Amino acid sequence: MDAIINEYKKHGVDGFYKLHSQDYENPHKSNIENLLTEAKTEWNINGNILDLCCGSGEVSNMFSECSVEGIDPYTKGLYEKNTGNSCIPMTFKDIVQNGIGKRYDFVICSYAMHLCEKSMLPMLLYRIGEVSNNLVIITPHKKPDCNGNFFREIKRMKKERTSIVWYRSNMVN
């Protein structure tokens, strides 16, 4: 398989996951695990966790002692098989239109938030802020920058080209 970004360009995100929904594995798994291991301890990430865009469960499997649920419109079956946790098959658009509903101590989104359409991002952040005071984003980019009306950056770590950023909600909930 070519680099994921090239596969997205070739097939589109939907097309890529139609082809790879049962065999997807994040090629950045070791970077994610290294950063998340450090952040989990230093930032005291625990409790009820939503793994947003959960893929095959790399993030969720690091929180086996917590209550974890996934959201992913493409890899529901693979995620549930790999983690034993339930997965809600929602897209960013579904979340924006309908909300998430359940409360979480942390929402963690790994290598996916940058795929949200820029025009949809503020409402997505609002919807996340409705259900959690804490958003952790793992990304190979400087985007998205979630500082603004709904969230503010609390802490950040970076290893190699991957960043993990903790945002706290500005919303009263």
C-alpha positions in Angstrom: 0.0 0.0 0.0 1.2 3.5 -0.9 1.4 6.2 1.9 -2.1 6.8 3.3 -2.2 10.4 2.1 -1.5 9.3 -1.5 -4.2 6.6 -1.1 -6.7 9.2 0.1 -5.8 11.3 -3.0 -6.2 8.4 -5.3 -9.4 6.8 -3.9 -10.8 9.6 -1.6 -11.2 8.9 2.1 -14.5 7.0 1.6 -13.0 4.9 -1.2 -9.8 4.1 0.7 -11.8 2.7 3.7 -14.2 0.8 1.4 -11.1 -1.0 0.2 -9.3 -1.3 3.6 -11.9 -1.3 6.3 -11.0 -4.8 7.4 -7.2 -4.6 7.1 -6.4 -1.0 8.1 -3.5 -0.5 10.4 -2.2 3.0 11.2 1.4 3.2 9.9 2.2 5.7 12.7 1.2 3.3 15.4 4.6 3.4 17.2 4.6 7.2 17.3 1.1 7.3 18.6 1.9 4.7 21.3 5.1 6.5 22.4 3.4 9.9 22.7 0.2 8.6 24.3 2.1 6.5 26.9 3.9 9.7 28.1 0.8 11.9 27.9 -1.4 9.3 29.6 0.8 9.4 32.7 1.8 13.1 32.7 -1.7 14.4 31.9 -3.6 11.8 33.9 -5.8 10.7 31.0 -8.4 8.2 32.4 -12.1 7.6 33.0 -14.7 7.3 30.3 -12.9 7.8 26.9 -14.2 8.3 23.4 -11.8 7.2 20.7 -13.0 9.4 17.8 -12.1 8.0 14.4 -10.9 5.0 16.2 -9.5 3.0 13.2 -8.4 -0.4 14.2 -8.2 0.5 17.9 -4.5 1.6 18.5 -5.6 4.3 21.0 -8.3 2.3 22.7 -6.0 -0.6 23.4 -3.8 1.6 25.4 -6.6 2.3 27.8 -7.7 -1.2 28.7 -8.2 -0.2 32.3 -10.7 2.5 31.3 -14.2 2.5 29.8 -13.6 3.1 26.1 -15.9 3.4 23.1 -15.1 4.1 19.5 -16.6 6.2 16.7 -15.6 5.4 13.2 -17.8 5.2 10.0 -15.4 2.9 8.2 -13.7 0.4 10.6 -16.5 -0.6 13.1 -16.0 -4.3 12.6 -12.2 -4.2 12.7 -12.2 -2.0 15.8 -14.7 -4.2 17.7 -12.7 -7.3 16.8 -9.4 -5.8 17.9 -10.6 -4.2 21.1 -13.8 -5.9 22.3 -15.3 -2.4 22.6 -18.3 -1.1 20.9 -18.1 1.3 18.0 -20.6 3.8 16.7 -20.4 4.2 12.9 -20.7 8.0 12.7 -19.0 10.5 10.3 -17.9 14.0 11.2 -21.0 15.2 9.4 -23.2 12.9 11.4 -21.7 14.3 14.6 -22.2 17.9 13.5 -25.9 17.2 12.5 -26.9 14.9 15.4 -24.4 15.3 18.2 -22.8 12.5 20.1 -25.2 12.2 23.1 -23.1 10.5 25.8 -20.7 12.2 28.1 -16.9 11.4 28.2 -14.0 12.4 30.4 -11.8 12.6 27.4 -12.3 12.5 23.6 -9.1 11.4 21.8 -8.8 11.8 18.0 -5.7 10.3 16.4 -4.5 11.1 12.9 -8.0 12.1 11.7 -9.2 15.6 12.8 -7.2 17.2 10.0 -9.5 15.4 7.6 -12.5 17.4 8.8 -13.7 20.0 6.3 -12.5 23.4 7.5 -16.1 24.8 7.3 -17.4 22.0 9.5 -14.6 22.1 12.2 -16.2 24.8 14.4 -19.5 22.9 14.7 -17.6 19.6 15.2 -15.7 21.2 18.1 -18.9 22.5 19.5 -20.4 19.0 19.4 -17.4 17.5 21.1 -17.5 20.3 23.7 -21.1 19.3 24.5 -20.0 15.9 25.7 -16.5 16.4 27.0 -14.3 19.0 28.7 -11.1 17.4 27.3 -10.1 16.9 23.7 -6.7 15.2 22.9 -5.6 15.3 19.3 -2.7 13.3 17.9 -1.6 14.7 14.5 1.3 14.8 12.1 0.2 18.4 11.2 0.0 21.8 12.8 -3.7 21.5 12.0 -6.3 21.6 13.1 -5.7 24.4 15.5 -8.6 24.0 17.9 -7.9 27.1 20.0 -10.9 29.4 19.8 -14.4 29.8 21.1 -14.9 26.2 22.2 -11.5 24.9 23.2 -8.1 26.2 24.4 -4.7 24.5 24.3 -3.6 23.2 27.7 -0.5 21.1 26.9 1.5 19.9 24.0 4.2 17.3 23.3 6.0 16.4 20.1 8.2 13.5 19.0 9.6 13.3 15.5 6.8 14.8 13.4 3.9 13.8 15.6 2.2 16.1 18.1 -0.2 15.4 20.8 -2.2 18.4 22.0 -4.6 18.6 25.0 -7.4 21.1 24.7 -9.8 22.0 27.5 -13.4 23.1 26.7 -14.3 26.8 27.2 -18.0 25.7 27.2 -19.9 25.5 30.5 -21.3 22.0 30.8 
